[in-house]
C-alpha cells in the first residue's frame, strides 16, 4: 500500500488493475495496520482510530474465572410470586457449588398494579349514584372491573367498554366515584387532604382542552409556526419598549399617551412601491416619542438620536452605515451643527427617505438577480451603478474623490460604466444639471 | 451632600412669587399643556486663554466654561443652578453656580471632559439634565506659539426641550426672550403669570450674557445654512425616487392595457 502512495506522490502511472484512485481519496489512516483482537470492520467503525481512553480495563478481560467455585448451568423450574396460576415454567439457572439460587424471581418486583377501590352496593346507593343519571350501576361496575383489569389504562378501557364513551367521560366517572368513596369512607376530612385525588380533582373540560391544544400544536404547519414566532417577537419588542418608556417616567405623572405631531409630511410624494414604514417602525416612533415625553426634559440632540435609533431599529448595521455614507456624500452632517427643531425634523425625514430609497434599490437588485438567474442559471450581470454609493461624488459639492469600495459579497466582475444605458430602470447618477 | 440640603431648604422656604413653585394654586401646578413644546436654545462652551509670560507648569491657561443662552438672554428664567464637575485634580471639583450667568472660570493646564448638570425651577421640571463638554486649551491645528490675546473657543449649540409643559411654567415664560414656545393651541387660557414687574425675581445681578466680558468671543449660531443644505438634499433624494415612480406608472399602464384588452 505504501508503494502505491509513493508512486502517486512521484506522479508515476499506477497499474491499471489496482484501485489506487479510490485508495488515494480515502483518509490516510485507513491504510494503517488494524490492531489485533478485533476485526477490521469493527475497527473501521470507530473511525479507524483507537479510542483515547480504554473503555474496558484490559485486566478484566484476561481474568480467568475463579477456580474455587464450581459453576454449572441447570435447566430448572421457576417460581414467581407475580404469577397467580399454576403454570410451571423453566429457565437456565447459574448454579454455584451445587446450590441453586434462592429468592423470588428477579422480575417479580415489577409486577405492580393499581389499587382500584371496590364499593359495596350500599355504598353505591348512598354516595355514588350519578346525579345526572347518565351512568347506571351496571356501567359503573363494568368500568371498575375494566379499570382493575387494565390498571387504569383508559385508552384500552375505552376500547373495551361495551358502550361507547369517550376517554374523558370514563376518567371523569372513575375519579368522581373514587373521590366520593374516599370522602365517604374517611374518618376525618383531614386525612384526605393530602390524597392526590382530593388535592387535584379531575376536570373533564380542562382535560379536553389540553388535548385539543396539544393536537393543534402538533398539527401546526411550518408556516404557522413561523408566523407565531414572528408575532411573539413583535409583542416582546413592543412590551420591552413600553417598559423602557415607563421606566423613564416619573412616578407621579399619569401616563398620558397623547402622541405628538411628528407626521412625515413627505410621504405623499413617495412612489407607491416605496417600502412604507412597517407597523413595527411606526410603533417604534410612537413609543420613542412617548418615552421622550416621559422624560419631561431632554436635549434636542438626545431626542434626535433616539428618533434616529427608532428609524434604524428594523434594519441591519450595514444599511445604517450606508445611510450615513450617503449623508456624508451629500455633504450633510451626521449630527447637525445647529440642532434646532426644524433642522432636527428635516434631518430625521432625510434619513428616513434615504433608508426607503436604499430599500427600493435593494429590492430592485434582488428582483433583477432573481429574474436573470431563472433565465440563465448563473448569477446576474452586475448592476452598473455601484450599490454601496447611492450618489457618487458630484463635481460641485465637495472635494477629493473617494475610491469606490468593492462590496465583499459580489461575485464576478462588476461593470462600472459611468453612463448606464437609459433602458435600465435603475436611477441614473445625478448630475448638477439635473437640479 | 450639601447640594441636597440646599435643595430641601429652598423648597420649604415660602417664596412670595406665585408660579415658580406652584404656590397656592394647586390645580395649575399639576396641569400640563399637551401638544406644546417649550424649548430653550443654549450654547455650551469654553474659552481658554494662554497665559503667555505668566504661564507656569500647572497653570498655563485661564479658561472659562459656561452655559449661556444662544442669543445671550438670561437663562435664569428656566435654570435654577448649574453644577460643573471638574477633573478630580481640582480642589473641590464639584462647582455649583446657582445664579445666572452660569459660568465658571479656572486656571489649569489640562484638557478634560467636564460633566455639566443643569437643575431647573420647580415649575419647569423636577428632573435634572446632564450634558458634557470637552475643554480645549490648544488649537486644533498648530499655527505657531499661542498668543495670550487669542483664545481657543469651543462652543456647541443645543436646545433644552420641555414637552407638555406645566401651565404655570408656560404662562411664566411665554414671552421671555430666552425661551421659544411652540404654537399654542386655539383657545388656550393661560393663567396670568406672577407679577411681571416683580424685578426681585430677576436677581440683582444681570443674568444675561449680552455684556459679558467674553461676549465678543461668543459664536453666532444660525440654522439657515444647515436647513438649506438639508432641504436641497431632500430634493435630490426625491429625484432619485423618480425612476421607481416611473417604473410603477409604467407597470400600472401595462396592467391597465391588459385589462382593457380583455373581451367584456
Interface residues (C-beta under 8 A of the other chain):
Chain A: X250 X256 X258 X260 X261 X266 X269 X270 X271 X272 X273 X274 X292 X293 X295 X296 X297 X298 X299 X300 X301 X303 X327 X330 X331 X332 X333 X336 X337 X338 X339 X340 X341 X342 X343 X346 X347 X349 X350 X353 X354 X356 X357 X360 X364 X390 X391 X425 X426 X427 X428 X430 X434 X435
Chain B: X32 X34 X35 X37 X39 X41 X120 X124 X125 X126 X127 X129 X131 X157 X158 X159 X160 X161 X162 X163 X164 X182 X221 X222 X223 X225 X226 X227 X229 X230 X231 X232 X233 X234 X235 X236 X237 X238 X239 X240 X241 X242 X243 X244 X245 X247 X248
